[in-house]
């Protein structure tokens, strides 16, 4: 977890199948790492549930060397990739990035939305051929908006994506308003059209 957090991922961890089932039923995830050997059941059960309730979520199987049959079953169920223990954390991070691109942007290494160009591998953002310097949270917010064009995204959904389910305990969305304001300002300062449409009382929509 510490390594993934150091790579600016928002991370949640569960210890058994019942906890996993509870989380899947409440929160949406970009990518889920599923160990096939869980204390209270098979990770394959979690994969089935994920594909049923969150078909857009990416899934990476974590397995032992002798679990070939289960890996094949997991991939047949809809998992995107697998890693065999032991593995290097840098490889895990690379697989996470790859699955994220495939799931959200059809594997593209350059994402174009109107006047905005993003290069996910290098975290670069350009507007009208001018580089835009974003904080990691601003970048994550932009990527989430880009992945959901013309969809109304609630303030809760955006906040959970950026900060995890602990954000449920927050008293207000002031932190989100600040991120939206800063991202909008940095983009429009480079001559970008304002694609972030506020849906009052609900959230935001990224239009084109």
C-alpha positions in Angstrom: 0.0 0.0 0.0 2.8 2.5 0.9 4.4 2.1 -2.6 1.1 2.6 -4.4 0.3 5.6 -2.3 3.8 7.0 -3.1 2.8 6.7 -6.8 -0.2 9.0 -6.0 -2.8 6.2 -6.2 -5.8 6.4 -3.9 -5.7 2.9 -2.2 -8.1 0.8 -0.2 -7.4 -2.6 1.2 -9.6 -5.4 2.5 -8.5 -8.6 4.2 -11.3 -11.0 3.2 -14.1 -11.8 0.8 -17.0 -10.3 2.9 -15.1 -7.0 3.2 -14.5 -7.0 -0.5 -18.1 -7.7 -1.3 -19.2 -4.8 0.9 -16.8 -2.4 -0.7 -17.7 -3.5 -4.2 -21.4 -2.8 -3.4 -20.8 0.7 -2.2 -17.8 2.3 -4.0 -16.6 2.5 -7.6 -13.0 1.6 -8.5 -10.7 2.2 -11.5 -8.7 -0.9 -11.0 -8.8 -3.8 -8.4 -6.0 -6.1 -7.5 -7.4 -9.5 -6.6 -5.4 -12.1 -4.8 -6.9 -15.5 -5.7 -6.1 -16.9 -2.2 -8.4 -15.1 0.3 -8.8 -16.1 3.9 -12.6 -16.6 3.6 -13.0 -17.7 -0.1 -11.7 -17.5 -3.6 -10.7 -14.3 -5.3 -12.6 -15.6 -8.3 -15.8 -14.9 -6.4 -14.7 -11.3 -6.1 -14.0 -11.1 -9.8 -17.5 -12.4 -10.7 -19.0 -9.8 -8.4 -16.9 -7.0 -9.8 -17.8 -7.8 -13.4 -21.5 -7.9 -12.5 -21.6 -4.7 -10.5 -18.7 -2.7 -11.9 -18.1 -3.9 -15.5 -15.8 -0.9 -16.3 -13.4 -1.6 -13.4 -10.0 -3.0 -14.4 -8.9 -6.2 -12.7 -5.4 -7.5 -12.1 -5.1 -11.0 -10.6 -2.4 -11.7 -8.1 -1.6 -15.4 -8.0 0.9 -18.0 -6.9 3.1 -19.8 -9.5 1.0 -23.0 -9.3 -2.4 -21.3 -9.8 -2.4 -21.5 -13.6 -5.9 -22.9 -13.9 -7.4 -20.3 -11.6 -5.6 -17.5 -13.6 -7.1 -18.8 -16.8 -10.5 -18.9 -15.2 -10.1 -15.4 -13.9 -9.1 -14.0 -17.3 -12.1 -15.8 -18.8 -14.3 -14.1 -16.2 -13.1 -10.7 -17.5 -9.9 -9.9 -15.6 -7.5 -7.7 -17.6 -4.1 -9.0 -16.5 -2.3 -11.1 -13.9 0.9 -11.0 -11.9 2.7 -14.1 -10.4 4.2 -13.8 -6.9 6.8 -12.6 -6.2 6.9 -9.5 -8.5 8.6 -6.1 -8.5 6.4 -3.2 -7.4 7.6 -1.2 -10.4 6.1 -3.9 -12.6 2.8 -3.7 -10.7 2.7 0.1 -11.2 3.3 -0.3 -14.9 0.5 -2.9 -15.2 -1.9 -0.5 -13.3 -1.1 2.3 -15.8 -1.6 0.0 -18.7 -4.9 -1.3 -17.5 -6.1 2.2 -16.7 -5.3 3.3 -20.3 -7.0 0.3 -21.8 -10.1 0.7 -19.7 -10.6 4.4 -19.9 -8.9 5.5 -23.1 -8.7 2.4 -25.4 -4.9 2.2 -24.7 -4.1 5.6 -26.2 -0.9 7.2 -25.1 -2.2 10.6 -26.2 -5.6 11.8 -25.1 -7.2 14.7 -27.0 -10.3 16.7 -25.8 -10.8 19.9 -27.8 -7.8 22.1 -27.0 -6.5 19.8 -24.3 -3.8 17.1 -24.9 -2.7 14.7 -22.2 0.2 12.2 -22.3 -0.6 9.7 -19.4 2.8 8.0 -19.4 4.6 11.3 -18.6 1.7 13.1 -16.8 2.0 15.9 -19.3 -0.9 18.3 -20.0 -0.9 20.7 -22.9 -3.3 23.4 -24.0 -2.9 25.1 -27.4 0.7 23.7 -27.5 1.5 25.3 -24.1 2.4 23.0 -21.2 0.2 23.2 -18.1 1.6 22.5 -14.7 -0.9 20.7 -12.5 -0.7 19.2 -9.0 -1.3 15.5 -8.8 -4.8 15.9 -7.5 -5.6 18.4 -10.3 -4.2 16.0 -12.8 -6.2 13.1 -11.4 -9.3 15.3 -11.5 -8.7 16.2 -15.1 -8.2 12.5 -16.1 -11.4 11.5 -14.3 -13.3 14.2 -16.2 -11.7 13.2 -19.5 -12.7 9.6 -18.8 -16.4 10.6 -18.3 -17.2 13.2 -21.0 -20.7 14.5 -21.1 -21.7 12.6 -18.0 -23.0 14.3 -14.9 -20.6 13.4 -12.1 -21.8 13.9 -8.5 -19.6 15.7 -6.1 -19.5 12.6 -4.0 -18.3 10.4 -6.9 -15.5 12.8 -7.8 -14.4 13.2 -4.2 -14.3 9.4 -3.6 -12.3 9.0 -6.8 -9.7 11.6 -5.6 -9.6 10.8 -1.9 -11.1 7.4 -1.3 -14.1 6.4 0.8 -12.7 8.2 3.9 -14.0 11.4 2.3 -17.5 10.3 3.4 -16.6 11.8 6.8 -15.9 15.3 5.4 -18.2 18.1 6.5 -18.2 19.9 3.2 -17.0 19.8 -0.4 -14.8 22.9 0.0 -11.7 20.9 -0.9 -13.4 19.8 -4.2 -14.5 23.3 -5.1 -10.9 24.4 -4.6 -9.6 21.7 -7.0 -12.2 22.5 -9.6 -11.5 26.2 -9.4 -7.7 25.7 -9.7 -7.9 23.3 -12.6 -10.4 25.5 -14.5 -8.1 28.6 -13.9 -4.9 26.8 -15.1 -6.6 25.6 -18.3 -8.4 28.8 -19.2 -5.2 30.9 -18.6 -3.7 29.1 -21.6 -6.7 30.0 -23.7 -8.6 26.8 -23.2 -12.4 26.9 -23.5 -14.1 26.2 -20.1 -15.2 22.5 -20.5 -16.2 22.1 -16.9 -19.9 22.8 -16.6 -21.3 23.1 -13.1 -24.5 21.3 -12.4 -25.8 23.2 -9.4 -26.7 21.1 -6.4 -25.4 17.9 -8.1 -21.8 18.1 -9.4 -20.1 18.7 -12.7 -20.1 17.7 -16.4 -17.1 17.8 -18.8 -18.4 19.0 -22.1 -16.9 19.7 -25.5 
